């Protein structure tokens, strides 16, 4: 029986997730990510954020100054708003002592933020988990063969990018951890066992422990039409819980899919055609499970009679965030929320994760009264944020917040991911996060202009017809291009 659920159409809100395939893994990870990306030019926003230090050391004033409105931005707003009144804009110059408002329209209006919610998720993850956090998935076996339990148990840690090598190469590039890497230590020992194991006991079916997260596969605040358009959430996920090797349908049971994939990898990786045996599994086993590394999280502790056969760790969170934010990957964002939830209570829940992120952002003075975050991806139609909130976030990012450089490094430049077809020629000047639904178009980010100034911006358009999404992009891009050239120039 196929363990998949057909997803023949892109759901009405699935536009929020731009297929990773449109931005190749080589493009997404073109620059090595080790904490902070190397500068891609003197004007890159990351370079500015990296050299400013803490907010109290440089440009500490956060009180917004009402400045002269740039006439080009003012004109663009004036032409757009009469037919699209559910619009809000905030543009601040940040390289002055206090930020200066150079363009705005209803900057405090709360609108649906779509994928810009991932900015909040990213910051919450960087604070709660740290940029060097890694997931660790573990494979164990009972210490005795006289058991009715499965001989192999895969213990999930919530890792959103654990995948088969084929899927990883297609959608993640070299960054992902794979099932093949998890199995390799076992199969490499099989040849020796084949010569000494006179009465081999072959390994039985694989069990899966997904108890680190609760059993709710979807956020209750998502639009009903989205059920089926986003993969089920689970503490054990393989290939982002898509069925097969692509992204056309989703699995119905993540645990079953993970077990099936693991068994397929074991069968494919047999040494000299020798099936994996009890001898293979126990040879080199490292001891009891349940250990948690300083920078990572394993799944729940197994009984002390279980032996660890192998472990595989994900790349650091800084890399995972780039895999999330460049293509705007909903699944990674929601898995991160549940992971953050494990820091509140076990099992990890979306509710605990969101509450923790909101609490952390309030402590950083990044949220305003009336802001509302209900999920990690922005799929919920009840999420509400304002341009002033997003410009405030980017102001803090460029003024030395510890999470600023890795956040900016995770965002696409023009020509990448969700900006693949937008803002051509500005790849050295812009880092931005987009958000697109059937009736929503948003872009927020940082620009370094040709005349050396730095701007943060957020442009939110709600209530637009699907056919007008491209028109909204044109309006938004005109403002960003103006900032890149320099206002009042």
Residue pairs with C-beta under 8 A, 6 or more apart in sequence:
2 243
3 243
3 251
3 252
3 253
3 256
3 257
3 260
4 243
4 244
4 249
4 250
4 251
4 252
4 257
5 228
5 243
5 249
5 250
5 251
5 252
6 249
7 228
7 229
7 248
7 249
7 250
10 229
11 225
11 226
11 228
11 229
12 223
12 225
12 226
12 437
12 438
13 223
13 225
13 226
13 229
13 379
13 437
13 438
14 226
14 229
14 230
15 436
15 437
15 438
15 469
16 114
16 115
16 328
16 330
16 377
16 378
16 379
16 435
16 436
16 437
17 115
17 230
17 327
17 328
17 329
17 330
17 331
17 377
18 327
18 328
18 417
18 418
18 420
19 247
19 327
20 28
20 171
20 172
20 247
20 323
20 327
20 329
20 417
21 170
21 171
21 247
22 327
22 417
22 420
23 326
23 327
23 412
23 416
23 417
23 418
23 420
24 173
25 169
25 170
25 171
25 172
25 173
25 174
25 175
26 173
27 415
27 416
27 417
28 173
28 322
28 323
28 326
28 327
28 416
28 417
29 173
29 174
29 175
29 319
29 322
29 323
31 37
31 38
31 40
32 38
33 316
33 318
33 319
33 322
33 409
34 316
34 318
35 131
35 132
35 316
35 318
35 405
35 406
36 46
36 50
36 405
36 406
36 409
37 46
37 405
37 409
39 46
39 47
39 50
40 46
40 413
40 427
40 428
41 47
41 428
43 428
43 429
43 448
43 449
43 452
44 428
44 429
44 431
44 448
45 398
45 408
45 430
45 431
45 445
45 446
45 447
45 448
45 454
46 405
46 408
46 409
46 431
48 398
48 448
48 454
49 397
49 398
49 399
49 400
49 404
49 405
49 408
50 405
52 58
52 59
52 398
52 399
52 400
53 400
54 400
54 402
55 62
55 396
55 399
55 400
55 401
57 400
58 399
58 400
59 94
59 95
59 96
59 97
59 399
60 399
61 97
61 98
61 99
62 98
62 99
62 392
62 395
63 98
63 99
64 92
64 98
64 99
64 100
64 101
65 96
65 98
65 99
65 100
65 101
66 100
66 101
67 93
67 100
67 101
67 102
68 102
68 488
69 101
69 102
69 103
69 104
70 91
70 102
70 103
70 482
70 487
70 488
71 488
72 482
72 487
73 89
73 91
73 102
73 103
73 479
73 482
73 487
74 103
76 475
76 478
76 479
76 482
77 87
77 89
77 103
77 105
80 87
80 475
81 87
81 105
84 461
84 463
84 464
84 468
84 472
85 463
86 111
86 461
86 462
86 463
86 464
87 105
87 106
87 459
87 460
87 461
87 462
88 105
88 106
88 107
88 108
88 109
88 111
88 386
88 387
88 458
88 459
88 460
89 103
89 104
89 105
89 106
89 107
89 387
89 457
89 458
89 459
89 460
89 479
90 101
90 103
90 104
90 107
90 386
90 387
90 388
90 390
90 391
90 457
90 458
91 101
91 102
91 103
91 104
91 391
91 455
91 456
91 457
91 479
91 483
92 99
92 100
92 101
92 102
92 391
92 395
92 455
92 456
92 457
93 99
93 100
93 102
93 453
93 454
93 455
93 487
94 394
94 395
94 398
94 399
94 454
94 455
94 456
95 452
95 453
95 454
99 391
99 395
99 456
101 107
102 455
102 487
102 488
103 457
103 479
103 487
104 387
106 387
107 386
107 387
107 388
107 391
108 368
108 386
108 387
108 388
109 386
109 387
109 460
110 370
110 371
110 372
110 384
110 385
110 386
111 384
111 385
111 386
111 440
111 442
111 460
111 462
112 381
112 383
112 384
112 437
112 440
112 462
113 378
113 383
113 384
113 385
113 390
113 435
113 442
113 460
114 378
114 435
114 436
114 437
114 440
114 441
114 442
115 328
115 330
115 377
115 378
115 418
115 433
115 434
115 435
115 436
115 442
116 378
116 385
116 390
116 433
116 434
116 435
116 442
116 444
116 458
116 460
117 333
117 373
117 375
117 376
117 377
117 378
117 383
117 385
117 435
118 324
118 325
118 328
118 333
118 376
118 377
118 378
118 433
119 390
119 393
119 407
119 433
119 444
120 357
120 358
120 361
120 366
120 373
120 385
120 393
121 333
121 336
121 337
121 357
121 376
121 377
122 321
122 324
122 325
122 407
122 410
123 357
123 360
123 361
123 364
123 366
123 393
123 403
123 407
124 340
124 353
124 356
124 357
124 360
124 361
125 133
125 317
125 321
125 336
125 339
125 340
125 357
126 317
126 321
126 402
126 403
126 406
126 407
127 360
127 364
127 403
128 340
128 343
128 356
128 357
128 360
129 317
129 339
129 340
129 343
130 295
130 317
131 316
131 317
131 318
131 403
131 406
132 295
132 316
132 317
132 318
133 295
133 296
133 297
133 316
133 317
134 293
134 295
134 296
134 313
134 314
134 315
134 316
134 317
135 157
135 158
135 159
135 160
135 162
135 177
135 296
135 297
135 313
135 314
135 339
136 157
136 159
136 293
136 296
136 297
136 298
136 311
136 312
136 313
136 314
137 154
137 155
137 156
137 157
137 159
137 162
137 177
137 182
137 236
137 298
137 299
137 311
137 312
137 313
138 154
138 155
138 157
138 289
138 298
138 299
138 302
138 308
138 310
138 311
139 152
139 153
139 154
139 155
139 182
139 183
139 186
139 262
139 308
139 309
139 310
139 311
140 152
140 153
140 155
140 289
140 302
140 306
140 307
140 308
140 309
141 151
141 152
141 153
141 281
141 282
141 285
141 306
141 307
141 309
142 149
142 151
142 305
142 306
142 307
143 305
143 306
143 307
144 305
145 151
145 201
145 278
149 207
150 204
150 205
150 206
150 207
151 203
151 204
151 205
151 206
151 278
151 281
152 203
152 204
152 205
152 206
152 207
152 262
152 281
152 309
153 206
153 207
153 208
153 209
153 302
153 306
154 206
154 207
154 208
154 209
154 236
154 258
154 259
154 262
155 209
155 236
155 289
155 298
155 299
155 300
155 302
156 208
156 209
156 210
156 212
156 213
156 234
156 235
156 236
156 237
156 258
156 299
157 212
157 235
157 296
157 297
157 298
157 299
158 212
158 213
158 235
158 237
158 297
158 335
158 338
158 339
158 342
158 348
159 177
159 237
159 314
159 335
160 237
160 240
160 320
160 331
160 332
160 335
160 336
161 168
161 172
161 175
161 176
161 177
161 240
161 314
161 315
161 320
161 323
161 332
162 176
162 177
162 178
162 179
162 237
162 238
162 312
162 314
163 171
163 172
163 176
163 177
163 178
163 179
163 238
163 239
163 240
164 178
164 179
164 180
164 238
164 239
164 245
164 261
164 265
165 178
165 179
165 180
166 245
167 176
167 239
167 240
167 242
167 245
168 175
168 176
168 178
170 245
170 246
171 240
171 247
172 323
175 315
175 319
175 323
176 314
176 315
177 312
177 313
177 314
177 315
178 312
179 238
179 261
179 262
179 265
179 312
180 265
180 269
181 312
182 262
182 265
182 310
182 311
182 312
183 262
183 265
183 266
183 269
183 310
184 269
184 310
185 284
185 309
185 310
186 266
186 276
186 280
186 281
186 309
186 310
187 266
187 269
187 270
187 271
187 276
187 280
188 271
189 280
189 283
189 284
190 270
190 271
190 272
190 274
190 276
190 277
190 280
191 271
191 272
191 274
192 283
193 200
193 274
193 277
193 279
193 280
193 283
194 271
194 272
194 274
196 279
197 277
197 278
197 279
200 275
200 277
200 278
200 279
201 277
201 278
202 275
202 276
202 277
202 278
203 266
203 275
203 276
203 277
203 278
203 280
203 281
205 259
205 263
206 259
206 262
206 263
207 259
208 236
208 255
208 256
208 258
208 259
209 235
209 236
209 299
209 300
209 302
210 234
210 235
210 236
210 254
210 255
211 235
211 299
211 300
211 347
212 235
212 299
212 300
212 342
212 346
212 347
212 348
213 233
213 234
213 235
213 338
213 341
213 342
213 347
213 348
213 349
214 338
214 347
214 348
214 349
216 233
216 349
216 350
217 232
217 233
217 234
217 254
218 227
218 230
218 232
218 233
219 334
219 350
219 374
219 375
219 376
219 379
219 380
221 374
221 375
221 380
221 382
221 383
222 230
222 375
222 379
222 380
223 379
223 380
223 381
226 379
228 250
230 250
230 330
230 331
230 334
230 377
230 379
231 237
231 240
231 241
231 242
231 250
231 251
231 254
231 331
232 241
232 250
232 251
232 252
232 254
233 241
233 331
233 334
233 335
233 338
233 350
234 241
234 254
234 255
235 299
235 338
235 347
235 348
236 254
236 255
236 258
236 299
237 254
237 258
237 331
237 335
238 254
238 257
238 258
238 261
238 262
239 245
239 257
239 261
240 247
240 329
240 331
240 332
241 250
241 251
241 254
241 257
241 331
242 248
242 249
242 250
242 251
243 249
243 250
243 251
243 257
251 257
266 276
267 275
270 276
281 309
282 307
285 307
285 308
285 309
286 307
286 308
286 309
287 307
287 308
288 302
288 304
288 306
288 307
288 308
289 298
289 301
289 302
289 306
289 308
290 298
290 300
290 301
290 302
291 298
292 298
293 313
295 316
296 313
296 314
297 339
297 342
298 311
300 346
314 320
317 406
318 406
318 409
318 410
320 332
320 336
321 406
321 407
321 410
322 409
322 410
323 329
323 332
324 332
324 333
324 336
324 410
325 410
325 411
325 412
325 417
325 433
326 410
326 411
326 412
326 416
326 417
326 418
327 417
327 418
328 417
328 418
328 433
328 434
328 435
330 377
330 378
330 379
331 377
333 376
333 377
333 378
334 350
334 375
334 376
334 377
336 353
336 376
337 350
337 353
337 354
337 357
337 375
337 376
338 348
338 349
338 350
338 353
339 348
339 353
340 348
340 352
340 353
340 356
340 357
341 348
341 349
341 350
341 351
341 352
341 353
341 354
341 356
342 348
342 352
343 356
344 352
344 353
344 355
344 356
345 352
350 375
350 376
353 376
354 373
354 374
354 375
354 376
357 373
357 376
358 367
358 373
361 367
364 396
364 401
366 389
366 392
366 393
366 396
367 389
368 386
368 388
368 389
368 392
370 384
370 386
371 384
371 385
371 386
371 389
372 382
372 383
372 384
372 385
373 383
373 385
374 380
374 382
374 383
375 383
378 435
386 458
386 460
387 444
387 457
387 458
387 459
387 460
388 458
389 458
390 444
390 458
391 444
391 456
391 457
391 458
393 444
394 444
394 445
394 446
394 456
394 457
394 458
395 456
396 404
397 403
397 404
397 405
397 407
397 408
397 446
398 404
398 408
398 446
398 454
398 456
408 431
408 446
411 431
411 432
411 433
411 445
412 418
412 419
412 431
412 432
412 433
413 419
413 426
413 427
413 428
413 430
413 431
414 422
414 423
414 424
414 425
414 426
414 427
414 430
415 424
415 427
416 427
418 433
418 434
418 436
419 430
419 432
419 434
422 434
422 473
422 477
423 430
423 432
423 477
423 480
423 481
426 447
426 480
426 481
426 484
429 447
429 448
429 449
429 450
429 484
430 445
430 446
430 447
430 480
430 484
431 445
431 446
432 443
432 444
432 445
432 446
432 480
433 443
433 444
433 445
434 441
434 442
434 443
435 441
435 442
435 443
436 442
436 469
438 466
439 462
439 463
439 464
439 465
439 466
440 460
440 461
440 462
440 464
441 461
441 464
441 469
441 472
441 473
441 476
442 458
442 459
442 460
442 461
443 457
443 458
443 459
443 476
443 477
443 480
444 457
444 458
444 459
445 456
445 457
445 480
446 454
446 455
446 456
446 457
447 454
447 455
447 456
447 457
447 480
447 483
447 484
448 454
448 455
449 455
449 483
449 484
449 485
449 486
449 487
450 484
450 485
450 486
450 489
451 486
451 489
453 486
453 487
455 483
455 487
457 479
457 480
457 483
459 475
459 476
459 479
461 472
461 475
461 476
464 471
464 472
